[in-house]
Amino acid sequence: AQALREVEAGMAQRLAQQRGEEERVEAERARADREDAARFEAQALAARETAAAAEAQRQEEQRAEAQRLDAERLAREAEENAAREAAAAAELQRLAEARAEAERLETERLAQEQAAREAEAHTAAEARRLAEAQAEAERQRAERETAESLAREEAARQAARLEVERAAAEAAAAAVPPASRELRVDETLVLVADDSKIVRVKISRLLAGQGYRVALAESGEQALELMAGERPHLLVTDVEMPGIDGFELTRKVRAAAATAALPIVMITSSDDKQEEARAAGVTQLLGKPYSEEALIAAIERARLAVRVSA
C-alpha cells in the first residue's frame, strides 16, 4: 500500500509536472500567439499607417493638383475676364464712337433739312410773291380789259342808239312809213351754240332770268338746223366745238342771205382769235371769263337794232 501510494504519488507528481509542462507549453504557446498577434497587429497597424500615409499623400497630391487646377482655372478665368473686359471696353468705345458719329450725321442731316426747309420756304415765299405779283398783274389786266370792254360796249350801245335814232329819223322822213316799234325783250330769241351742257344751262338761266327767249344747240350743225326753222335775233357761239366750229358756223351764217346781218357774239378763252373772228364776221368777241353784264349788253344792242311792225 505504501508502494502503491508512492506510485500514485509519483504518478500524481508526474501528472502535475506534465500538467505544469503542458501549462507552461500552453502558456508559451499563448505567449507566442500573443506575440504573433501583437506582431501581426503591429504589422497591420504599420500597414494601415503606411496606407493612411499613402492615402494622405495621395489626397495631398490630389489637393495640390486640385489647387493647381483651380489656380490654372482661376488664371484662365482671370485672363478670359480680362479679355472680355477688354472686348467690352473696346465695344463700348466702338459704340461711343458710332453714337458720336451717328449724332454728328444726325446733326448734319438736321442742319441740311433745316437748310432745305429754309430754302423751300424761301422758294415758296418767292413763288407766292411771284404768284401774287402775277395775280395782281392779271387782276389789273382783267380790270383794264373789263374797263375797255365796258367802254367799247358803251360806245357800241351809244352807236346802236344813234343808229336806231338815225333809222327812226330816216323812217319818219320817208313818205308814209309803215308803223314800227322796238323789239320787246320777251320777243327776242337768242340762239346759244356750245358743246358744253354746263355753259348752255348757265347762259340759258341768265337770259331766261332777264326775260329773253332762248334756243340751245350743242353743235354747229344743230344751230344751222334750228335757224332754218326759226330765225333768232342773236347767235351766241363757242369757238371749239366738234364738227362745225364757231368760225365755220359764223361763215355759214354770213353766207346765207336770210342771216347775213345776224349779230353774232363769240366766246373764247384764247386771246389770239381777234383777227380770225373779224375775218369770219363775228360781231363781238368775248374772252373767258366774261361778265354777265357784257353778254347782256351785246344782246341789248342786237335787240335795239331790230324794229318790228306795230
C-alpha positions as a printed Julia matrix, in Angstrom:
310×3 Matrix{Float64}:
   0.0     0.0      0.0
   2.9     2.26     0.72
   4.39    1.45    -2.57
   1.08    1.95    -4.24
   0.78    5.25    -2.54
   4.28    6.16    -3.63
   3.47    5.03    -7.15
   0.32    7.02    -7.06
   2.17    9.98    -5.6
   4.82    9.62    -8.27
   2.18    9.36   -10.87
   0.4    12.37    -9.42
   3.69   14.24    -9.34
   4.43   13.26   -12.91
   0.89   14.21   -13.89
   1.35   17.5    -12.08
   4.67   18.02   -13.8
   3.14   17.01   -17.07
   0.26   19.37   -16.46
   2.7    22.07   -15.4
   4.74   21.41   -18.54
   1.6    21.43   -20.6
   0.53   24.6    -18.89
   3.97   26.05   -19.46
   3.87   24.96   -23.08
   0.37   26.25   -23.33
   1.47   29.5    -21.72
   4.46   29.62   -24.08
   2.16   28.89   -26.95
  -0.31   31.53   -25.71
   2.55   33.97   -25.2
   3.85   33.16   -28.7
   0.34   33.53   -30.04
   0.03   36.86   -28.27
   3.4    37.9    -29.55
   2.41   36.75   -33.05
  -0.93   38.57   -32.71
   0.87   41.64   -31.4
   3.36   41.36   -34.23
   0.56   40.83   -36.7
  -1.33   43.77   -35.15
   1.8    45.88   -35.3
   2.35   44.84   -38.89
  -1.32   45.57   -39.67
  -1.04   48.87   -37.84
   2.11   49.67   -39.74
   0.38   48.65   -42.96
  -2.61   50.75   -42.03
  -0.34   53.63   -41.11
   1.53   53.15   -44.39
  -1.77   53.0    -46.29
  -3.03   56.03   -44.37
   0.19   57.86   -45.1
  -0.09   56.84   -48.74
  -3.76   57.89   -48.77
  -2.87   61.14   -47.07
  -0.07   61.7    -49.55
  -2.45   60.8    -52.39
  -5.08   63.16   -51.03
  -2.44   65.82   -50.52
  -1.28   65.28   -54.07
  -4.92   65.44   -55.21
  -5.42   68.62   -53.19
  -2.26   70.03   -54.64
  -3.4    69.01   -58.14
  -6.85   70.45   -57.45
  -5.26   73.64   -56.17
  -3.03   73.73   -59.22
  -6.04   73.14   -61.48
  -8.02   75.75   -59.56
  -5.14   78.15   -59.87
  -4.89   77.46   -63.6
  -8.7    77.76   -63.92
  -8.69   80.97   -61.96
  -5.82   82.23   -64.09
  -7.68   81.28   -67.28
 -10.88   82.83   -65.95
  -8.93   85.94   -64.99
  -7.43   86.06   -68.48
 -10.84   85.43   -70.04
 -12.42   88.07   -67.8
  -9.67   90.47   -68.69
 -10.16   89.66   -72.38
 -13.93   90.06   -72.04
 -13.48   93.31   -70.15
 -11.06   94.5    -72.81
 -13.52   93.44   -75.55
 -16.39   95.09   -73.66
 -14.32   98.24   -73.25
 -13.46   98.13   -76.95
 -17.14   97.54   -77.82
 -18.16  100.42   -75.55
 -15.55  102.58   -77.21
 -16.8   101.49   -80.63
 -20.41  102.12   -79.62
 -19.48  105.51   -78.21
 -17.66  106.38   -81.44
 -20.56  105.04   -83.51
 -23.04  107.02   -81.38
 -20.9   110.11   -81.72
 -20.7   109.55   -85.49
 -24.47  108.97   -85.65
 -25.07  112.14   -83.64
 -22.74  114.01   -85.96
 -24.53  112.64   -89.03
 -27.92  113.37   -87.44
 -26.79  116.91   -86.67
 -25.62  117.32   -90.26
 -28.9   115.82   -91.54
 -30.97  118.13   -89.35
 -28.87  121.07   -90.48
 -29.35  120.04   -94.12
 -33.09  119.56   -93.58
 -33.28  122.94   -91.86
 -31.37  124.49   -94.74
 -33.64  122.69   -97.22
 -36.74  123.88   -95.34
 -35.4   127.4    -95.26
 -34.6   127.18   -98.97
 -38.02  125.67   -99.65
 -39.67  128.35   -97.54
 -37.68  130.99   -99.39
 -38.61  129.4   -102.72
 -42.26  129.12  -101.65
 -42.23  132.73  -100.47
 -40.65  133.78  -103.74
 -43.17  131.69  -105.67
 -46.01  133.22  -103.64
 -44.6   136.66  -104.27
 -44.35  135.95  -107.99
 -47.83  134.38  -107.98
 -49.23  137.36  -106.12
 -47.48  139.71  -108.49
 -48.77  137.71  -111.46
 -52.26  137.58  -109.94
 -52.13  141.32  -109.35
 -50.97  141.84  -112.91
 -53.74  139.54  -114.16
 -56.27  141.37  -111.99
 -55.11  144.71  -113.31
 -55.17  143.38  -116.86
 -58.64  141.92  -116.29
 -59.82  145.19  -114.8
 -58.26  147.08  -117.7
 -59.8   144.7   -120.24
 -63.13  144.89  -118.41
 -62.98  148.67  -118.41
 -62.02  148.66  -122.07
 -64.75  146.13  -122.83
 -67.31  148.19  -120.93
 -66.11  151.28  -122.71
 -66.41  149.52  -126.07
 -69.81  148.18  -125.11
 -70.96  151.6   -124.01
 -69.64  153.09  -127.23
 -71.35  150.31  -129.18
 -74.54  150.88  -127.18
 -74.4   154.61  -127.93
 -73.68  153.84  -131.57
 -76.6   151.42  -131.64
 -78.87  154.03  -130.1
 -77.65  156.62  -132.6
 -78.15  154.14  -135.4
 -81.64  153.37  -134.14
 -82.4   157.05  -133.78
 -80.99  157.73  -137.26
 -83.01  154.87  -138.71
 -86.08  156.16  -136.9
 -85.45  159.66  -138.22
 -84.99  158.36  -141.76
 -88.14  156.28  -141.42
 -90.03  159.33  -140.14
 -88.76  161.35  -143.04
 -89.81  158.71  -145.57
 -93.18  159.07  -147.26
 -95.92  157.3   -145.29
 -93.61  154.88  -143.46
 -95.11  151.72  -142.07
 -95.72  151.83  -138.33
 -92.96  150.01  -136.33
 -91.87  149.56  -132.82
 -88.87  148.4   -130.76
 -88.44  144.63  -130.28
 -89.51  143.67  -126.8
 -87.25  141.6   -124.52
 -89.79  138.77  -124.32
 -89.87  138.67  -128.14
 -86.08  138.46  -128.51
 -84.85  134.95  -129.42
 -81.22  134.17  -128.56
 -79.65  131.01  -130.01
 -76.82  129.58  -127.86
 -74.46  127.1   -129.57
 -71.98  125.38  -127.24
 -70.93  121.73  -126.83
 -70.73  122.19  -123.04
 -74.02  121.46  -121.31
 -72.89  123.43  -118.27
 -72.27  126.56  -120.38
 -75.59  126.14  -122.21
 -77.52  125.8   -118.96
 -75.67  128.74  -117.37
 -76.36  131.12  -120.29
 -79.91  129.84  -120.63
 -80.69  130.57  -116.98
 -79.07  134.0   -117.21
 -81.05  135.02  -120.29
 -84.3   133.45  -119.11
 -83.91  135.37  -115.88
 -83.73  138.58  -117.94
 -86.88  137.65  -119.85
 -85.31  136.55  -123.17
 -86.39  133.58  -125.22
 -83.6   131.03  -125.56
 -82.87  128.24  -128.03
 -79.99  125.81  -127.33
 -77.75  123.89  -129.76
 -74.95  121.52  -128.76
 -73.16  121.75  -132.14
 -72.79  123.98  -135.17
 -74.88  121.59  -137.27
 -77.78  121.7   -134.81
 -77.58  125.51  -134.71
 -77.98  125.67  -138.52
 -80.95  123.29  -138.33
 -82.64  125.47  -135.68
 -82.06  128.65  -137.71
 -83.66  127.0   -140.72
 -86.92  126.68  -138.73
 -86.96  129.99  -136.81
 -84.51  132.84  -137.28
 -83.06  134.07  -133.96
 -82.3   137.73  -133.25
 -78.8   136.9   -131.9
 -76.36  133.97  -132.07
 -74.05  133.25  -129.13
 -71.45  130.59  -130.06
 -68.35  128.93  -128.69
 -65.19  128.55  -130.79
 -64.17  124.95  -130.1
 -66.98  122.52  -130.99
 -66.96  119.08  -132.63
 -67.81  119.11  -136.31
 -68.53  122.69  -137.38
 -66.65  125.02  -135.05
 -67.6   128.59  -134.19
 -65.7   130.18  -137.09
 -67.18  127.84  -139.7
 -70.67  128.39  -138.23
 -70.17  132.15  -138.45
 -69.06  131.91  -142.1
 -72.11  129.78  -142.98
 -74.45  132.24  -141.21
 -72.89  135.16  -143.09
 -73.1   133.27  -146.39
 -76.92  132.85  -146.12
 -78.93  135.89  -147.25
 -81.55  135.43  -144.52
 -78.97  135.5   -141.7
 -76.19  137.6   -143.23
 -76.85  140.52  -140.88
 -77.49  138.39  -137.77
 -75.47  139.68  -134.76
 -73.0   137.02  -133.61
 -71.27  137.02  -130.23
 -68.36  134.54  -129.98
 -66.96  133.31  -126.64
 -63.34  132.09  -126.49
 -60.59  131.51  -123.94
 -57.81  132.49  -126.38
 -56.52  136.0   -126.83
 -55.22  135.43  -130.38
 -58.6   134.94  -132.11
 -59.36  138.59  -132.84
 -58.19  138.6   -136.45
 -59.73  135.24  -137.31
 -63.02  136.26  -135.64
 -63.08  139.56  -137.53
 -62.33  137.78  -140.8
 -65.15  135.28  -140.2
 -67.66  138.07  -139.49
 -68.07  137.89  -135.71
 -69.88  140.92  -134.31
 -68.27  140.8   -130.86
 -65.66  138.54  -129.25
 -65.97  137.88  -125.52
 -63.0   136.36  -123.68
 -63.3   133.84  -120.88
 -64.11  134.6   -118.19
 -66.63  137.17  -119.37
 -69.04  139.21  -117.31
 -72.75  138.6   -117.47
 -73.19  142.35  -117.98
 -71.09  142.21  -121.15
 -73.22  139.4   -122.6
 -76.49  141.18  -121.7
 -75.15  144.41  -123.22
 -74.37  142.61  -126.51
 -77.87  141.13  -126.6
 -79.4   144.52  -125.84
 -77.54  146.1   -128.77
 -78.94  143.42  -131.07
 -82.46  143.9   -129.69
 -82.41  147.69  -130.06
 -81.31  147.39  -133.67
 -84.44  145.39  -134.58
 -87.77  147.07  -135.48
 -90.96  145.12  -135.81
 -94.38  146.07  -137.15
 -96.5   147.97  -134.67
